[in-house]
């Protein structure tokens, strides 16, 4: 890896991330929360100072004008460390509001990775902090690096390696000839849907501040809310609006862009992944509604509203809750846990294992069983009209193996530390899938992660980051060959 390229890119990304740290200051001035200005000025200054130091500390960095020939290994390193540095600077403001260093780091990681797990034990904080929590999720939802690719000319050509390093899916999907144009198009549809949700929530009775924060958190698949009870207490109309946008937060944004630009929503249902995603959400939500109506004796309206809301929330890894479903019957909670494992679509703001990978796993299993019956037959595995190359199939199996191994190791370690199997297993699933709340009273929908030990929080922080980067960029860092450094 070339140090000058790494230093140049780190310096560039952190310089522009410092601008994002200034946005909460506008909120602080609007609400007269002048004491909230200093935390974000300090964090922004720290990011700029870091950018300056890293550029000056590596000789030759100032001569680099672009990184057009950046290598894949360098792209993976840049993406991973850009997220780590962003989390560190995003955590600084929390320290000014009384959070301990580990809780501040946990909250910042949960925000940037759009997990939505929280350590806050009360919600008596200024508007500025709640805006920052939701805003970090909005930035992380589509991807920090994808945003930089869209707006920074220095990354126009090199963006391909960074783009797919930040969101390594089963296929490298782009819908415009230039990656910069693809990144810009994704952010346009993302921002457009956010504005639309803000307007709809305001029309239906939510105040402007909460409309903005909840829109940021739902379109990003995040789940942070300025309210201690999340969405509980709002009208069914507001819940259905948020349900709609959470559902599409978990859908493929590339596909949504095609549907919007061609003004043809039926294009969505020509995509195999979306059809499976839509069918799974609908089936599980209907089963859950029936369970709530029969076992919890909810009204028909409450049953359908809470079922579709919470299923959409968990499948998109948002983590909003409309009610304390920790008090539901066992069967209802099992349905929610199933949908937690299912995950969202590729190229979405959601987390989890992703629908495409589940599709490939089942198709690989079917293919192998057919080979037993017909050994000489040749089977071509497809996703829609796309024939999946063998290397992609191997990568998918590798990813799934790493995913569950990572989850199992985390659960084992947390179980030994916390002496609580539910917290260990569900907490690991919720963290690595970037879902947020888990099951039970401790880390459930109305609970928080504050009482967990520092070691457990540290493990979950690693899980959240690894899950958001989809493991591969994170795991590559542990390969010694990566750390052969060159000056040029």
QUIGI-V803513 format. One record per run of one state. SS is the DSSP state (h for helix, s for strand, l for the rest). FROM is the first residue (numbers start at 1). TO is the last residue. If there is no record, write none. Layout:
[[SS | FROM | TO] [SS | FROM | TO]]
//
This chain:
[[l | 1 | 1] [s | 2 | 2] [h | 3 | 20] [l | 21 | 22] [h | 23 | 30] [l | 31 | 33] [h | 34 | 57] [l | 58 | 60] [h | 61 | 63] [l | 64 | 71] [h | 72 | 96] [l | 97 | 100] [h | 101 | 112] [l | 113 | 126] [h | 127 | 142] [l | 143 | 143] [h | 144 | 151] [l | 152 | 152] [h | 153 | 155] [l | 156 | 158] [h | 159 | 166] [l | 167 | 178] [h | 179 | 203] [l | 204 | 207] [h | 208 | 219] [l | 220 | 235] [h | 236 | 249] [l | 250 | 252] [h | 253 | 261] [l | 262 | 264] [h | 265 | 270] [l | 271 | 271] [h | 272 | 295] [l | 296 | 299] [h | 300 | 315] [l | 316 | 324] [h | 325 | 327] [l | 328 | 329] [h | 330 | 342] [l | 343 | 354] [h | 355 | 373] [l | 374 | 381] [s | 382 | 383] [l | 384 | 385] [s | 386 | 387] [l | 388 | 389] [h | 390 | 418] [l | 419 | 420] [h | 421 | 432] [l | 433 | 453] [h | 454 | 468] [l | 469 | 471] [h | 472 | 476] [l | 477 | 479] [h | 480 | 483] [l | 484 | 485] [s | 486 | 486] [l | 487 | 488]]
//
